[in-house]
Amino acid sequence: MARIDPYQALFMDMDGVIYLDREPIPGAVEFVNAARAAGKRLLFLTNNSRLSRRQYRDKLSGMGVKVTEEEILTSATATADFIAENYDTEGKSVYVIGGWGLEEELGRTGLALLEGEEGRKADFVVVGWDTELTYDKLRIACLALYGGAVFVGTNADATFPAPDGLWPGAGSILAALEKAAGREALVVGKPNPYMLEMALGRAGSRADATLMIGDRLETDVLGGWRAGLDTCLVLTGVARREDLEGFSPRPDMVVDSLRELL
């Protein structure tokens, strides 16, 4: 019996699970296609806010994984929904450190996106992964935060798994601003249960019938556990087997490759 048989739905992280930057991880595409053929509901859940859902769809399709935009949930999507649900955005503005995907999602909230020096007046500062980060962006965001802006982070992942090793992630940018502004950001992405509960609603699945598959203990495993999901750690991304020592909660499964779940 395949280890995924008891589950109706599978939530899958992407970076470090499906691919490393632009390179598919061996066995990942085979696993996704086999899971879909077995009738599993799939949702691709990423803390990476840099790309839009359309761009992620195209990236996965280019690797042989056929997926719709509705099957993709990013921390940018969750962050935009969280802000829209919990804050009055009418007539308000936002300064964004992050990629196109984050700006596109925040555009749905009605917030006006400020650029350059205008960002110092922003009502919200939202931070994601920005591969074009500059000192000026940090300076402007810091001034807006000292001016009282609401401080939101898409995720706190310190690193990003790439084919040549670990790069600085959104959490590293967030940490610099938190230190400079003397304030902590409200982080919406995993391990915040909000994003997992949002995913359950989209998939139409129960927590006890859903498996969260990821490569990070502090986001995928912890977030899944907080939302009541079983969890699987796959050792193709950030976490290593030795990282399990002393970590709580323990994942329900640990595999070297997604192939082991078939």
C-alpha contacts under 8 A as a table, 3 or more apart, distances in Angstrom:
res1	aa1	res2	aa2	distance
1	M	5	D	6.88
2	A	5	D	5.46
2	A	261	L	6.11
2	A	262	L	4.77
3	R	6	P	7.32
3	R	261	L	5.08
3	R	262	L	6.30
4	I	7	Y	5.73
4	I	211	L	7.94
4	I	261	L	6.20
4	I	262	L	7.00
5	D	8	Q	7.92
6	P	209	A	7.19
7	Y	10	L	7.13
7	Y	40	K	7.49
7	Y	209	A	4.85
7	Y	210	T	5.44
7	Y	211	L	6.52
8	Q	39	G	7.98
8	Q	40	K	5.48
8	Q	41	R	6.26
8	Q	205	S	7.06
8	Q	209	A	5.46
8	Q	210	T	6.07
9	A	40	K	5.31
9	A	41	R	4.40
9	A	42	L	5.80
9	A	43	L	7.76
9	A	203	A	7.39
9	A	205	S	6.48
9	A	209	A	6.60
9	A	210	T	4.79
9	A	211	L	6.53
10	L	40	K	6.78
10	L	41	R	6.20
10	L	42	L	5.08
10	L	43	L	6.42
10	L	210	T	5.70
10	L	211	L	4.99
10	L	212	M	6.14
10	L	213	I	7.26
11	F	42	L	6.06
11	F	43	L	4.89
11	F	44	F	5.86
11	F	45	L	6.27
11	F	210	T	7.21
11	F	211	L	6.08
11	F	212	M	4.74
11	F	213	I	6.03
12	M	17	V	7.49
12	M	42	L	7.51
12	M	43	L	6.26
12	M	44	F	4.85
12	M	45	L	5.58
12	M	46	T	7.87
12	M	212	M	6.13
12	M	213	I	4.89
12	M	214	G	6.21
13	D	16	G	7.66
13	D	17	V	6.02
13	D	18	I	7.40
13	D	44	F	5.89
13	D	45	L	4.90
13	D	46	T	5.18
13	D	47	N	7.97
13	D	213	I	6.26
13	D	214	G	5.04
13	D	215	D	7.44
13	D	220	D	7.55
14	M	17	V	5.07
14	M	18	I	4.85
14	M	19	Y	6.36
14	M	44	F	6.68
14	M	45	L	6.89
14	M	46	T	5.93
14	M	214	G	7.79
15	D	18	I	6.25
15	D	19	Y	5.56
15	D	20	L	5.78
15	D	21	D	6.91
15	D	46	T	7.37
15	D	48	N	7.92
15	D	160	F	7.73
15	D	161	P	6.62
15	D	237	G	7.26
16	G	19	Y	5.58
16	G	20	L	5.41
16	G	25	I	7.74
16	G	161	P	5.94
16	G	162	A	7.84
16	G	214	G	7.77
16	G	215	D	6.03
16	G	236	T	5.68
16	G	237	G	3.77
16	G	238	V	6.70
17	V	20	L	7.74
17	V	25	I	7.01
17	V	28	A	7.19
17	V	213	I	7.93
17	V	214	G	6.24
17	V	215	D	6.21
17	V	234	V	6.87
17	V	236	T	6.19
17	V	237	G	6.29
17	V	258	L	7.98
18	I	24	P	6.00
18	I	25	I	5.69
18	I	28	A	5.27
18	I	29	V	7.10
19	Y	22	R	6.50
19	Y	23	E	5.35
19	Y	24	P	4.08
19	Y	25	I	4.82
19	Y	28	A	7.68
20	L	23	E	5.19
20	L	24	P	6.36
20	L	25	I	6.67
20	L	161	P	6.30
20	L	162	A	5.05
20	L	163	P	5.52
20	L	237	G	7.65
21	D	161	P	7.45
21	D	162	A	5.39
21	D	163	P	6.73
23	E	163	P	7.50
24	P	28	A	6.97
24	P	29	V	7.44
24	P	63	M	6.68
25	I	28	A	5.58
25	I	29	V	7.86
25	I	236	T	7.57
26	P	29	V	7.59
27	G	30	E	5.20
27	G	31	F	6.10
27	G	257	S	7.17
27	G	258	L	6.34
27	G	259	R	5.70
28	A	31	F	5.09
28	A	32	V	6.29
28	A	257	S	7.95
28	A	258	L	6.01
28	A	259	R	7.30
29	V	32	V	5.21
29	V	33	N	6.19
29	V	63	M	7.40
29	V	64	G	6.60
29	V	65	V	6.12
30	E	33	N	5.36
30	E	34	A	6.09
30	E	259	R	7.82
31	F	34	A	5.11
31	F	35	A	6.05
31	F	258	L	6.28
31	F	259	R	6.17
31	F	262	L	7.08
32	V	35	A	5.13
32	V	36	R	6.18
32	V	65	V	7.13
33	N	36	R	5.14
33	N	37	A	6.12
33	N	65	V	7.01
34	A	37	A	4.99
34	A	38	A	6.19
34	A	262	L	7.96
35	A	38	A	5.02
35	A	39	G	6.65
35	A	40	K	5.65
36	R	39	G	5.21
36	R	40	K	5.32
36	R	41	R	7.04
36	R	42	L	7.22
37	A	40	K	7.47
41	R	203	A	6.84
42	L	71	E	6.64
42	L	203	A	7.54
43	L	71	E	4.79
43	L	72	I	5.85
43	L	73	L	7.20
43	L	199	A	7.41
43	L	203	A	6.90
44	F	71	E	6.06
44	F	72	I	4.77
44	F	73	L	6.12
45	L	72	I	6.16
45	L	73	L	4.98
45	L	74	T	5.87
45	L	199	A	7.85
46	T	49	S	7.60
46	T	73	L	6.50
46	T	74	T	4.88
46	T	75	S	6.33
47	N	74	T	5.80
47	N	75	S	4.75
47	N	76	A	7.81
47	N	154	T	7.11
47	N	155	N	5.96
47	N	157	D	7.78
47	N	189	G	5.82
47	N	190	K	6.58
48	N	51	L	7.51
48	N	74	T	6.50
48	N	75	S	6.39
48	N	76	A	7.73
48	N	128	G	7.65
48	N	129	W	6.82
48	N	155	N	7.71
49	S	52	S	7.54
49	S	74	T	5.99
49	S	75	S	5.50
49	S	76	A	4.82
49	S	98	G	7.26
49	S	99	G	6.92
49	S	101	G	6.03
49	S	102	L	5.59
49	S	128	G	5.94
49	S	129	W	6.37
49	S	154	T	6.83
50	R	76	A	7.91
50	R	98	G	6.14
50	R	99	G	4.24
50	R	100	W	6.13
50	R	101	G	5.09
50	R	102	L	6.12
50	R	128	G	7.08
50	R	129	W	5.91
50	R	130	D	6.95
51	L	55	Q	5.87
51	L	56	Y	6.46
51	L	99	G	6.43
51	L	100	W	6.02
51	L	101	G	4.12
51	L	102	L	7.20
52	S	55	Q	5.13
52	S	56	Y	6.33
52	S	100	W	6.73
52	S	101	G	3.78
52	S	102	L	7.17
52	S	104	E	7.06
52	S	105	E	7.71
53	R	56	Y	5.05
53	R	57	R	6.08
53	R	69	E	5.62
53	R	72	I	6.19
53	R	73	L	7.30
53	R	74	T	7.28
53	R	101	G	7.29
54	R	57	R	5.00
54	R	58	D	6.25
54	R	69	E	6.01
55	Q	58	D	5.10
55	Q	59	K	6.09
56	Y	59	K	4.94
56	Y	60	L	6.11
56	Y	72	I	7.68
57	R	60	L	5.30
57	R	61	S	6.05
57	R	66	K	7.85
57	R	67	V	6.05
57	R	68	T	6.33
57	R	69	E	6.01
57	R	72	I	7.53
58	D	61	S	5.01
58	D	62	G	6.07
59	K	62	G	5.20
59	K	63	M	6.70
60	L	63	M	5.16
60	L	64	G	6.54
60	L	65	V	5.15
60	L	66	K	6.86
60	L	67	V	7.19
61	S	64	G	5.06
61	S	65	V	4.80
61	S	66	K	5.07
61	S	67	V	6.78
62	G	65	V	7.26
67	V	71	E	6.47
67	V	72	I	7.96
68	T	71	E	5.38
68	T	72	I	7.14
69	E	72	I	5.34
70	E	73	L	7.59
73	L	77	T	6.38
73	L	78	A	7.37
73	L	199	A	7.16
74	T	77	T	5.22
74	T	78	A	6.46
75	S	78	A	4.95
75	S	79	T	5.87
75	S	154	T	5.40
75	S	155	N	6.85
75	S	188	V	6.94
75	S	189	G	4.95
75	S	190	K	7.78
75	S	195	M	7.33
76	A	79	T	5.03
76	A	80	A	6.17
76	A	101	G	6.85
76	A	102	L	4.98
76	A	105	E	6.17
76	A	106	L	7.65
76	A	128	G	7.89
76	A	154	T	6.07
77	T	80	A	5.31
77	T	81	D	6.28
77	T	102	L	7.60
77	T	105	E	5.72
77	T	106	L	7.97
78	A	81	D	5.16
78	A	82	F	5.99
78	A	188	V	6.79
78	A	189	G	6.92
78	A	194	Y	7.84
78	A	195	M	5.87
78	A	198	M	7.57
79	T	82	F	5.03
79	T	83	I	6.18
79	T	106	L	7.93
79	T	153	G	7.88
79	T	154	T	5.99
79	T	188	V	5.67
79	T	189	G	7.25
80	A	83	I	5.28
80	A	84	A	6.18
80	A	105	E	5.87
80	A	106	L	5.13
80	A	108	R	7.29
80	A	109	T	6.36
81	D	84	A	5.10
81	D	85	E	6.09
81	D	109	T	7.58
82	F	85	E	5.20
82	F	86	N	6.07
82	F	188	V	7.44
83	I	86	N	5.28
83	I	87	Y	5.52
83	I	89	T	7.91
83	I	109	T	7.48
84	A	87	Y	5.87
84	A	88	D	7.20
84	A	89	T	6.84
84	A	109	T	5.59
88	D	92	K	7.93
89	T	92	K	5.16
89	T	93	S	7.69
89	T	109	T	6.87
89	T	110	G	6.30
89	T	111	L	5.79
90	E	110	G	6.56
90	E	111	L	7.02
91	G	110	G	7.83
91	G	111	L	7.02
91	G	112	A	7.61
92	K	110	G	7.91
92	K	111	L	5.45
92	K	112	A	6.41
92	K	122	A	7.67
92	K	123	D	6.00
92	K	124	F	7.95
93	S	111	L	4.90
93	S	112	A	4.40
93	S	113	L	5.90
93	S	114	L	6.63
93	S	122	A	5.13
93	S	123	D	5.24
93	S	124	F	6.32
94	V	111	L	6.11
94	V	112	A	6.03
94	V	113	L	5.13
94	V	114	L	5.98
94	V	119	G	7.29
94	V	122	A	5.04
94	V	123	D	5.78
94	V	124	F	4.50
94	V	125	V	5.67
94	V	126	V	7.09
95	Y	113	L	6.06
95	Y	114	L	5.34
95	Y	115	E	6.77
95	Y	119	G	5.16
95	Y	120	R	7.91
95	Y	122	A	5.74
95	Y	123	D	7.95
95	Y	124	F	6.26
95	Y	125	V	4.92
95	Y	126	V	6.39
95	Y	141	A	6.92
96	V	102	L	7.83
96	V	103	E	6.93
96	V	113	L	7.35
96	V	114	L	7.77
96	V	125	V	6.00
96	V	126	V	5.05
96	V	127	V	5.99
96	V	128	G	7.92
97	I	125	V	7.84
97	I	126	V	6.36
97	I	127	V	4.76
97	I	128	G	5.96
97	I	129	W	7.37
97	I	130	D	6.20
97	I	133	L	7.53
97	I	137	K	6.97
98	G	101	G	7.98
98	G	102	L	6.15
98	G	103	E	7.39
98	G	126	V	7.99
98	G	127	V	5.95
98	G	128	G	4.56
98	G	129	W	5.05
98	G	130	D	4.30
98	G	131	T	7.80
99	G	102	L	5.61
99	G	103	E	6.62
99	G	128	G	7.37
99	G	129	W	6.77
99	G	130	D	5.69
99	G	131	T	7.74
100	W	103	E	5.11
100	W	104	E	6.01
101	G	104	E	5.17
101	G	105	E	6.31
102	L	105	E	5.28
102	L	106	L	6.17
102	L	128	G	7.29
103	E	106	L	5.20
103	E	107	G	6.13
103	E	113	L	7.67
104	E	107	G	5.16
104	E	108	R	7.19
105	E	108	R	5.59
105	E	109	T	7.62
106	L	109	T	5.44
106	L	110	G	7.55
106	L	111	L	6.86
107	G	110	G	5.94
107	G	111	L	6.32
107	G	112	A	7.37
107	G	113	L	7.45
108	R	111	L	7.73
114	L	118	E	5.78
114	L	119	G	5.06
114	L	122	A	6.94
115	E	118	E	5.77
115	E	119	G	5.50
116	G	119	G	5.79
116	G	137	K	7.80
116	G	140	I	7.61
117	E	120	R	5.88
117	E	140	I	6.54
118	E	121	K	5.94
118	E	122	A	7.45
119	G	122	A	5.18
119	G	140	I	6.12
119	G	141	A	6.92
119	G	144	A	6.81
120	R	140	I	5.34
120	R	141	A	6.57
120	R	143	L	5.60
120	R	144	A	4.45
120	R	147	G	7.79
121	K	144	A	5.87
121	K	147	G	7.49
122	A	125	V	6.84
122	A	144	A	5.94
122	A	149	A	6.35
123	D	144	A	7.57
123	D	148	G	7.37
123	D	149	A	4.57
123	D	150	V	6.26
124	F	144	A	7.94
124	F	149	A	4.79
124	F	150	V	4.56
124	F	151	F	6.15
124	F	152	V	7.53
125	V	141	A	6.42
125	V	144	A	7.19
125	V	145	L	7.09
125	V	149	A	6.20
125	V	150	V	6.08
125	V	151	F	5.13
125	V	152	V	6.23
126	V	151	F	6.26
126	V	152	V	4.81
126	V	153	G	5.60
126	V	154	T	7.31
127	V	152	V	6.40
127	V	153	G	4.76
127	V	154	T	6.19
127	V	170	A	7.38
127	V	173	I	7.72
127	V	174	L	6.59
128	G	153	G	6.13
128	G	154	T	5.24
128	G	155	N	6.71
128	G	170	A	5.16
128	G	171	G	7.95
128	G	173	I	7.87
128	G	174	L	7.77
129	W	169	G	5.96
129	W	170	A	4.08
129	W	171	G	7.85
129	W	173	I	7.44
130	D	133	L	5.39
130	D	170	A	7.05
133	L	137	K	6.65
133	L	138	L	7.89
134	T	137	K	5.33
134	T	138	L	6.72
135	Y	138	L	5.16
135	Y	139	R	6.11
136	D	139	R	4.92
136	D	140	I	6.09
137	K	140	I	5.31
137	K	141	A	6.15
138	L	141	A	5.18
138	L	142	C	5.98
138	L	177	L	6.81
139	R	142	C	5.11
139	R	143	L	6.29
140	I	143	L	5.22
140	I	144	A	6.33
141	A	144	A	5.12
141	A	145	L	6.23
141	A	177	L	7.74
142	C	145	L	5.07
142	C	146	Y	6.27
142	C	177	L	6.42
142	C	180	A	6.85
142	C	181	A	5.87
143	L	146	Y	5.10
143	L	147	G	6.20
144	A	147	G	4.88
144	A	148	G	6.59
144	A	149	A	5.65
145	L	148	G	5.17
145	L	149	A	4.78
145	L	150	V	7.15
145	L	151	F	6.92
145	L	181	A	6.53
146	Y	149	A	7.27
146	Y	181	A	6.52
151	F	184	E	7.56
151	F	185	A	5.01
151	F	186	L	6.38
152	V	185	A	5.07
152	V	186	L	4.79
152	V	187	V	5.92
152	V	188	V	7.52
153	G	156	A	7.16
153	G	174	L	6.94
153	G	185	A	5.81
153	G	186	L	5.91
153	G	187	V	4.55
153	G	188	V	6.45
153	G	189	G	7.94
154	T	170	A	7.89
154	T	187	V	5.68
154	T	188	V	5.41
154	T	189	G	5.40
155	N	170	A	6.46
155	N	171	G	6.38
155	N	187	V	5.56
155	N	188	V	6.32
155	N	189	G	4.82
155	N	190	K	6.74
156	A	169	G	7.88
156	A	170	A	6.02
156	A	171	G	3.79
156	A	172	S	7.52
156	A	174	L	6.99
156	A	187	V	6.87
156	A	189	G	7.83
157	D	160	F	7.32
157	D	169	G	5.71
157	D	170	A	5.82
157	D	171	G	4.60
157	D	172	S	7.46
157	D	219	T	7.72
158	A	168	P	6.13
158	A	169	G	4.84
158	A	170	A	6.26
158	A	171	G	4.25
158	A	172	S	5.00
159	T	166	L	5.80
159	T	167	W	5.36
159	T	168	P	4.54
159	T	169	G	4.07
159	T	170	A	7.34
159	T	171	G	7.20
159	T	172	S	7.29
160	F	166	L	5.43
160	F	167	W	4.93
160	F	168	P	5.96
160	F	169	G	4.96
160	F	238	V	7.97
161	P	165	G	6.13
161	P	166	L	4.76
161	P	167	W	6.43
161	P	237	G	5.98
161	P	238	V	6.11
162	A	165	G	5.22
162	A	166	L	5.80
162	A	167	W	6.82
166	L	238	V	7.70
168	P	171	G	7.83
168	P	172	S	5.96
168	P	173	I	7.98
169	G	172	S	5.53
169	G	173	I	7.04
170	A	173	I	5.25
170	A	174	L	6.16
171	G	174	L	4.84
171	G	175	A	5.95
172	S	175	A	5.09
172	S	176	A	6.45
173	I	176	A	5.29
173	I	177	L	6.61
174	L	177	L	5.29
174	L	178	E	6.10
174	L	185	A	7.60
175	A	178	E	5.02
175	A	179	K	6.07
176	A	179	K	5.28
176	A	180	A	6.20
177	L	180	A	5.00
177	L	181	A	5.84
178	E	181	A	5.31
178	E	182	G	5.53
178	E	183	R	5.10
178	E	184	E	5.37
178	E	185	A	6.90
179	K	182	G	5.24
179	K	183	R	7.12
187	V	192	N	7.18
188	V	192	N	5.78
188	V	194	Y	6.93
188	V	195	M	6.87
189	G	192	N	5.63
189	G	194	Y	7.59
189	G	195	M	5.79
190	K	193	P	6.86
190	K	195	M	6.36
190	K	196	L	7.35
190	K	219	T	4.96
190	K	220	D	6.37
190	K	223	G	5.32
191	P	195	M	7.94
191	P	218	E	6.98
191	P	219	T	4.47
191	P	220	D	6.48
191	P	221	V	7.90
191	P	222	L	5.75
191	P	223	G	3.60
191	P	224	G	7.29
191	P	226	R	7.59
192	N	195	M	6.26
192	N	196	L	7.50
192	N	223	G	5.99
192	N	226	R	7.93
193	P	196	L	5.14
193	P	197	E	5.97
193	P	223	G	5.90
193	P	224	G	7.59
193	P	226	R	6.04
193	P	227	A	5.37
194	Y	197	E	5.20
194	Y	198	M	6.07
195	M	198	M	5.04
195	M	199	A	6.22
196	L	199	A	4.90
196	L	200	L	6.27
196	L	223	G	7.13
196	L	224	G	6.92
196	L	227	A	6.28
197	E	200	L	5.06
197	E	201	G	6.37
197	E	227	A	6.65
198	M	201	G	5.21
198	M	202	R	6.37
199	A	202	R	5.07
199	A	203	A	6.10
200	L	203	A	5.16
200	L	204	G	5.80
200	L	205	S	5.46
200	L	206	R	6.70
200	L	207	A	6.98
201	G	204	G	5.10
201	G	205	S	6.96
205	S	209	A	6.79
205	S	210	T	6.82
206	R	209	A	5.31
206	R	210	T	6.45
207	A	210	T	5.29
207	A	227	A	7.06
207	A	228	G	5.57
207	A	229	L	5.05
208	D	228	G	6.64
208	D	229	L	5.80
208	D	230	D	7.12
209	A	229	L	7.58
210	T	229	L	5.81
210	T	230	D	6.62
211	L	229	L	5.91
211	L	230	D	4.98
211	L	231	T	5.54
211	L	232	C	7.07
212	M	220	D	6.95
212	M	221	V	7.35
212	M	224	G	5.88
212	M	229	L	6.48
212	M	230	D	6.24
212	M	231	T	4.71
212	M	232	C	6.08
213	I	220	D	7.04
213	I	221	V	7.88
213	I	231	T	5.98
213	I	232	C	4.73
213	I	233	L	6.06
213	I	234	V	7.02
214	G	217	L	7.93
214	G	220	D	5.20
214	G	221	V	6.99
214	G	231	T	7.91
214	G	232	C	6.44
214	G	233	L	5.35
214	G	234	V	5.99
215	D	220	D	6.87
215	D	233	L	5.43
215	D	234	V	5.16
215	D	235	L	6.08
215	D	236	T	6.73
215	D	237	G	5.26
215	D	238	V	5.79
215	D	239	A	5.83
216	R	219	T	5.61
216	R	220	D	5.40
216	R	221	V	6.60
216	R	233	L	7.05
216	R	237	G	7.62
216	R	238	V	6.01
216	R	239	A	5.51
217	L	220	D	5.86
217	L	221	V	4.81
217	L	222	L	6.18
217	L	233	L	7.24
217	L	239	A	6.77
217	L	247	F	7.94
217	L	251	P	7.93
218	E	221	V	6.32
218	E	222	L	5.40
218	E	223	G	7.56
219	T	222	L	5.38
219	T	223	G	5.38
220	D	223	G	5.24
220	D	224	G	5.87
220	D	231	T	7.72
220	D	233	L	7.98
221	V	224	G	5.19
221	V	225	W	6.09
221	V	231	T	5.67
221	V	232	C	7.13
221	V	233	L	6.96
221	V	249	P	7.54
221	V	250	R	7.71
221	V	251	P	6.03
222	L	225	W	5.13
222	L	226	R	6.15
222	L	249	P	6.59
223	G	226	R	5.16
223	G	227	A	6.36
224	G	227	A	5.22
224	G	228	G	6.31
224	G	229	L	5.01
224	G	230	D	6.72
224	G	231	T	6.10
225	W	228	G	5.08
225	W	229	L	5.46
225	W	230	D	6.65
225	W	231	T	6.92
225	W	249	P	7.23
226	R	229	L	7.58
230	D	251	P	7.50
230	D	252	D	6.06
231	T	251	P	5.18
231	T	252	D	5.28
231	T	253	M	6.51
232	C	251	P	5.66
232	C	252	D	5.87
232	C	253	M	4.57
232	C	254	V	5.68
232	C	255	V	7.43
233	L	251	P	6.26
233	L	253	M	6.24
233	L	254	V	4.78
233	L	255	V	6.35
234	V	237	G	7.36
234	V	239	A	7.98
234	V	254	V	5.96
234	V	255	V	4.95
234	V	256	D	5.67
234	V	257	S	6.03
234	V	258	L	6.80
235	L	238	V	7.23
235	L	239	A	5.98
235	L	240	R	5.93
235	L	241	R	7.23
235	L	254	V	7.55
235	L	255	V	6.30
235	L	256	D	4.89
235	L	257	S	6.67
236	T	239	A	7.77
236	T	256	D	6.66
236	T	257	S	6.65
239	A	243	D	6.32
240	R	243	D	5.38
240	R	244	L	7.50
241	R	244	L	5.70
241	R	245	E	7.98
242	E	245	E	5.82
243	D	246	G	7.78
243	D	247	F	7.16
244	L	247	F	5.26
244	L	250	R	7.35
247	F	250	R	6.50
251	P	254	V	6.70
255	V	258	L	6.86
255	V	260	E	6.34
255	V	261	L	7.65
256	D	260	E	7.35
257	S	260	E	5.76
257	S	261	L	7.89
258	L	261	L	5.56
258	L	262	L	7.50
259	R	262	L	5.56
